[in-house]
Amino acid sequence: MRPATSFRTSENSPSGSTSIGSDTLSRAINDAREDKTIKAIVIRVDSPGGSGLASDIIWHAVVAAKAKKPVVISMSDVAASGGYYIACGANKIIAEPSTITGSIE
């Protein structure tokens, strides 16, 4: 997950990277939560930060999903600020020793 310029919807940047918006990701998490064929949700986080509001919307979706099935966050190279925040709602966080993570908030 990279923070989107418009925090509500996913988009592609001119550099070719993809940004995930809060509406898009929270909808996907909610859909996975309700899908009985999905036994767990794994979210890959690669984010230096982003919108606090977008992160809060995603965090609430993660917490709601965790009430029904396991949610695992897999941290990439960077999972800071908003990425770190959404990870805190999961059942389990997996990170490499070299993952840069944390928050100044």
N, C-alpha and C positions, 0 to 999 in steps of 0.2 A: 504494500500500500504506500503510495506516495501522495502527499497532500495535493489536492486539485486547486487550480486557480479559482475556479468556481467550486466552492466546497460541496455543493449539493449533488452534482452529477459527474460521472466519469468523463474523461476527455484525454485526447492525445496532444502532446506538446510539439512545438516545431522541432525539438531535438529528437523526437521519436519515442520518448518515454511516455508511459501511460500513468495518469493520475486517477485515483479512485475517489469518487465523491461519496459523501455520507449517505445520501439517499440510495445510491446504487449498491453500496456495500451492505448497508443495514437491511435493504430489501433482500439481498442474496442470503444474508445470515438468517433472516426471519423465514425465508423459504426453506432453507436447509433445516432449520429448527422444526418446522412442521412436516417435513418429508420423512415418513416412517422408514423409508429404505436407506436413509443416511444415518449411520450409527454414531458418527462423531464429526466435528467441524474442525478443519485445520486452516488457519489463516496465516499467510506469509506476510510479514511486515518488513518493509524496506522504506523507512521514512525518517527524514531529519526533523520532522515536526509538521506543522500545518495549523489549520484553524482549530481553535479550542472548541468551538461549537460543533464542528464536524466530528471531532474526536469524541465529544460527549455523546453525540447521537449514536456513533458506532459502539462506544462503550456500553450504552444501554442495551443495544441489540445483542452484544456479546454476553452480558449478564443474563438477559432473558433466555438466550439459547442455552447457557450453562445450566439453567434450571431444568432443562429437558434432556440434555445429552452432553457428553464431554466436549469442551472447546479447548483446542491447543493452539497456541501462538508459536510460530516458528520465526525467529528473528534473523534477518539477513545481515548485511554489513552494518546498517544503521537502523536503530529503533529508538529514536529520541523523542522527547516531548510528547506530541500527540500519539505517536506510535507506541511509546512506552505506556501511555495512559490506557489505550485500548487493550494492551496486553494484560494489564493488571486485573481485568475482569474475567480472564480465562481460568480454566482449571489448571493448566500447565503452560509454562513458558520454556521454550527450548532456544538456546542461544550458544554460539561458539564463543570461546574465550576472547576472540578478536572483535566480537560485535560491539559496536559503540552504542551504548544505551544510557538512558537516564533522562532527567528532566530538570530544568531550572525553575519550574513552577513551585 
